[in-house]
Amino acid sequence: MVETFVDPGCKVVNIALVGNFSKDVNIDALMNTLSSVRFEPEHFPGLIHHPPAFPGVAIILFQSGKFVIAGVQNFDRIELLRVHISYILNTGI
């Protein structure tokens, strides 16, 4: 659970999450498993995944196991994204 404090004069518009799977990610397997992916290693070393169930969200996965999730607009979606990331771990690594 994420505890939050938001000043009444502020509005949360984007939440970014950073993490590490602590093991290498098989980018080639993910490209064949996930939909809505883009990987152009000559331009950027991370696989970019836009999960259809999460409009506006981008998950960037690196072969090292590090990842960035951007575009989350409310804290309730974080748990659902955790489940999605677990799916990615179980299918593509």
N, C-alpha and C positions, 0 to 999 in steps of 0.2 A: 504494500500500500504506500502511496506517495502522499506525504503531508504537504499541504500547500498553504501559503499565505499570499493573498493578492490584495494589494491596496485598493480601496474602493475607486480610486481614480485611474486604475490601470486595468488593462484587458489582456488576457493571454491570447496570442494570435498564432504562436508557433512554438512547439516544444521540440527540442533536439535531444536525442539520446545517443550515447557513445558506449560501446562495449567491446568485449573480446571473447571469442569462443574458446580461447586458450589452446587451439589446435588449428592446423592448416585447413583451409576451405578448398574443396575441389571445384574450381570455377567452371571447368568444362562440364562436369556433371550437372551443376546448377543451370547452366545454359540450356541443357537438354531436358531439364525437369520443370523449371519454372516458366510461367508465362510472363509477358511484359518485362523482358530483360534486355539490357544493352551492355555490351562489353567490347570496347575498342582499346586494347592495351597499348596501341601506338599513341593514343591521345590521353588516356587516363587509366591507371592501374586497377581501378575498382569496377566490379560488376554493379550496375545500377538496376534495381528491381522496383517497379511501381506495382505493388500488389493491387489487383483489381478491387478487392474488398475494402481497400483503404484509399479512396480518392484523395489526391494531393500529397500522399506520403511517398517518400523515396527511401529505399533501403540501399545503402552502398556497402558492399561486401568486398573485403580484400583477401587475397590468398593467405595472408598471415593469420587470418581469423578475426581481425579487427573489423568493426562495422560502425556505421553511422546511420541513424534513422532521423529523417527531417520531415517536417510538415505535419506533425501530429498537432491537432488543434484543441484537444482536451485530454485530461488525465485519465478519463475512463477508457480511452482507446489503448493506453499503454499495455494493459493486461492482455488485450486481444492481440496486440502486436507481439507480445512475448510468446504467445501460443504459436503465432505465425513463424517467428524466428525458430522456435523449437521444431516445427515442421521442417523448416529449411535444414536445420542441423541433422535431422533424421533421414532426409532424402538425398541430400547433396554432398555430404562430407564423407 
